[in-house]
Amino acid sequence: MTSLHSKQSGFTLIELLIVTLLLSLIMAVGTYSYSLFVDNWQKELGNFNRTKNFTVSVQRVDRLLENVYPYVLIKNNAEAGLLFVGSKSGLLSVTYNGLFNDGSPEVFRISKIENENGRFDLIYQAMSLKYVNIIHEDQPIEFTHKVEIVKDVSDVDFNYYGWSSFRLKSQSTNNEQPKWSSKYSALNTQLLPEKMTMTIKRDNKSVILRYAYDLESERWLSSYSDSET
């Protein structure tokens, strides 16, 4: 007679505890890995959006500055000059392609302003010349638009290359040449600068925008009898 011995099947309690622990560890590692992935993705996405916004802003600045043109004003001494007054931290002038372009030129002021973080924003103020003419040097300019065009950068720096006066240019010799300067007033020189650069520093990187302007901008003054010739 053959006897049959039954055998126990399944897991012991210890084995179940070990399996449960291993599954918990796998889930914890998976959750942590997913959390790291999401954090990195959000960080990269944030960096991408900031870089995209910065690039778009710089392109807008570039378009308006490359379309600066010689706008004639009458100075207080009755001589004619051009509306272009630049410093190391900003510029007042006229552009054909302003940010609030309504089909007319736009007088604008672009300025570097320190923000609460100790960094800098680039502020753009503008007024359309569609219904208003600026004729005299002391005529007030009432800007109707204001916007932060570039935000939270390390620094912004303007430089100008041009003659110190129309007279010096007209009487120039080989020894007389235009020079770079951190300030330039076409009201005084009666000439636009021949070149201008704007350097935007963002953390450890710099973007340098370069512009070349009318080399014979004095011709815009030829119809004004009181201008120097």
C-alpha atoms as one frame of an Amber mdcrd trajectory, in Angstrom:
protein
   0.000   0.000   0.000   1.410   3.198  -1.074   1.147   6.186   1.330   0.870
   9.706   0.013   2.612  12.520   1.934   1.074  15.973   1.388   3.521  18.907
   0.985   2.908  22.491   2.080   2.791  25.052  -0.748   2.995  28.931  -0.873
   5.168  31.468   0.982   6.080  31.650   4.593   5.385  34.825   6.564   9.066
  35.784   6.479   9.180  35.378   2.709   6.098  37.568   2.332   7.670  40.232
   4.519  10.864  40.166   2.428   8.915  40.438  -0.840   6.828  43.289   0.577
   9.986  45.102   1.717  11.621  44.688  -1.685   8.521  45.978  -3.465   8.388
  48.954  -1.104  12.043  49.742  -1.813  11.470  49.491  -5.560   8.472  51.815
  -5.327  10.419  54.271  -3.161  13.336  54.317  -5.602  10.934  54.742  -8.502
   9.088  57.575  -6.777  12.366  59.325  -5.912  13.676  58.915  -9.458  10.448
  60.290 -10.890  10.598  63.227  -8.469  14.159  64.003  -9.586  13.094  63.747
 -13.223  10.158  66.117 -12.688  12.315  68.613 -10.762  15.013  68.568 -13.443
  12.421  68.856 -16.181  10.766  71.829 -14.509  14.157  73.447 -13.965  15.151
  72.927 -17.596  11.750  74.139 -18.764  12.093  77.239 -16.581  15.568  77.931
 -17.967  14.271  77.431 -21.497  11.389  79.858 -20.947  13.680  82.475 -19.394
  16.147  82.139 -22.255  13.334  82.353 -24.802  11.862  85.473 -23.166  15.302
  87.071 -22.954  16.010  86.341 -26.625  12.671  87.807 -27.724  13.288  90.924
 -25.621  16.766  91.434 -27.072  15.386  91.078 -30.597  12.810  93.794 -29.874
  15.524  96.122 -28.572  17.656  95.341 -31.599  14.911  96.260 -34.079  14.127
  99.598 -32.488  17.777 100.656 -32.134  18.767  99.698 -35.658  16.017 102.015
 -36.943  17.174 105.154 -35.119  17.210 108.091 -37.527  18.278 111.784 -37.571
  15.378 113.768 -36.119  16.039 117.522 -36.307  15.442 119.863 -33.357  16.050
 123.577 -32.928  18.342 124.228 -29.983  18.011 127.084 -27.525  20.708 129.026
 -29.385  18.585 128.778 -32.575  20.955 126.290 -34.203  19.719 122.930 -35.451
  20.707 119.661 -33.843  19.680 116.010 -33.884  17.646 114.235 -31.215  20.125
 111.646 -30.014  21.353 111.940 -26.437  23.191 108.901 -25.149  24.905 107.990
 -21.898  26.504 104.866 -20.496  23.172 103.778 -19.046  20.616 104.856 -21.644
  19.527 106.684 -24.763  16.969 109.292 -25.850  16.240 109.345 -29.580  13.708
 108.630 -32.349  13.112 105.333 -34.159  11.082 104.259 -37.175  10.325 100.910
 -35.533   9.238 101.473 -31.938   7.723  98.873 -29.657   4.325 100.562 -29.869
   4.602 101.132 -33.600   1.467 102.760 -35.030   3.000 103.414 -38.433   4.690
 106.615 -37.275   8.116 107.378 -35.786   8.413 107.045 -32.036  10.468 109.205
 -29.683  11.824 106.934 -26.967  14.006 106.744 -23.914  15.635 103.467 -22.953
  17.205 103.362 -19.490  19.051 100.944 -17.231  17.380 100.876 -13.797  18.608
  98.922 -10.767  15.928  96.636  -9.326  15.317  95.410  -5.764  17.600  92.406
  -6.322  20.601  94.588  -7.082  20.386  93.610 -10.745  19.092  95.694 -13.647
  15.980  96.101 -15.787  15.912  97.915 -19.112  12.981 100.344 -19.161  11.506
 101.593 -22.442   9.385 104.761 -22.578   7.866 106.067 -25.785   5.570 108.578
 -27.442   4.259 108.399 -30.995   5.022 111.319 -33.299   1.866 110.686 -35.310
   0.038 113.706 -33.920   2.846 115.510 -32.084   5.960 117.212 -33.408   8.962
 117.919 -31.230  10.493 121.111 -32.573  12.546 122.746 -29.832  15.211 121.411
 -27.505  13.371 122.491 -24.352   9.991 121.159 -25.480   8.716 118.653 -22.878
   8.303 115.038 -23.955   5.314 113.338 -22.360   5.845 109.614 -22.739   2.588
 107.704 -23.089   3.978 104.165 -22.883   6.332 102.443 -20.473   7.466  98.827
 -20.331  10.241  96.692 -18.848  11.737  95.430 -22.066  14.624  93.401 -20.572
  14.445  92.133 -16.993  16.874  91.052 -14.295  20.255  91.187 -16.041  23.708
  91.735 -14.552  24.407  94.975 -16.407  23.667  97.041 -19.522  26.256  99.302
 -21.106  26.066 101.759 -24.049  29.020 103.114 -26.048  29.176 105.507 -29.005
  31.648 106.087 -31.811  31.583 109.443 -33.540  32.932 112.929 -34.054  32.954
 115.454 -31.237  31.511 118.099 -33.591  30.441 118.697 -37.170  33.089 121.405
 -37.476  35.837 118.993 -36.462  34.619 116.476 -39.029  34.439 119.063 -41.820
  37.953 120.298 -41.042  39.430 116.903 -40.256  42.903 115.795 -41.244  44.415
 112.356 -41.158  45.214 112.953 -37.498  41.570 113.611 -36.612  39.326 110.583
 -36.285  36.057 109.677 -34.590  36.415 108.231 -31.097  34.586 105.881 -28.767
  32.865 107.462 -25.784  30.362 106.562 -23.062  28.417 109.776 -23.785  27.218
 111.319 -27.017  24.880 114.226 -27.806  23.901 114.818 -31.416  22.250 118.028
 -30.240  25.762 119.354 -29.664  27.746 117.546 -32.365  25.027 117.990 -35.037
  25.894 114.459 -36.158  24.625 111.016 -35.301  27.318 108.696 -33.969  28.694
 106.536 -36.732  28.440 103.446 -34.537  26.890 102.362 -31.275  27.122  99.243
 -29.140  24.871  98.015 -26.375  26.235  95.237 -24.172  23.792  93.214 -22.083
  25.425  91.058 -19.425  23.373  88.154 -18.161  25.122  86.162 -15.454  28.368
  84.952 -17.062  27.395  85.712 -20.656  27.312  88.922 -22.682  25.237  89.888
 -25.703  26.729  92.724 -27.759  24.410  94.557 -30.162  26.184  96.656 -32.793
  24.731  99.451 -34.909  25.984 101.577 -37.793  24.240 104.877 -38.483  24.139
 107.478 -41.252  27.710 108.614 -41.984  26.426 111.864 -43.474  23.674 112.730
 -41.027  24.660 116.414 -41.231  22.844 116.627 -44.552  19.553 116.533 -42.626
  20.433 119.987 -41.303  21.181 121.551 -44.689  17.755 123.167 -45.010  18.131
 124.997 -41.694  19.689 128.377 -42.262  21.023 128.584 -38.724  22.913 125.307
 -38.858  26.666 125.311 -39.096  28.044 124.574 -42.527
